[in-house]
């Protein structure tokens, strides 16, 4: 299992609007291409990202970049200083007609991903305000990812989604029902700054370490 540090969380959010730079595209067919890679979001009225295109060219002077569909891509890696930013392209169970670019927060028998979007809303005085919204997804052996936080509009609560997804581990379901992980993160200073992400990471870690289905 691998706990992915959320050190670059803010940077990841800022870059999620329009990714561009030197990078490597890894395709689902097993091939890859390295060069200048760029893509940006196309949002619907409900702020759900629609199918987008990735633009690729070998050098800046290329006037005709090659377009690739999100559905073709497994992941993209960007060089960011001395580090590498990686975005995976996943089909959400709630809408198999789109592909989301997500960052990996935890890797194990259950993987935890986060998808970040920029949302624009109208203020009471008639102006506009922008901010980030984060959706969290999990994946065991499924081809698709399942959202567990926040809950779908007019759907079951986030806690119910978590209990349903981890129903193969009664001990974990009981702890989720008691808000044990929420209280643990709130009372741990080093985790409290990113409460939601760290709570979900702790849940995934518990599943890996204590649930028979994960062993």
Secondary structure, DSSP 8 states (H G I E B T S, - for coil): -EE---TTHHHHHHHTSEEEEEEEEEETTS-EEEEEEEEE--B-TTS-B---EEEEESSTT-SS-EEEEGGGEEEEEEEETTEEEEEEEE-BTT-TT--EEEEEEEESSSEEEEEEEEEEEE-TTS-EEEEEEEEEEEESS-SSBEEEES--TTS--HHHHHHHHTTT-HHHHHHHHTTHHHHHHHT-HHHHTTHHHHHHHHHHHHHHHH-GGG-
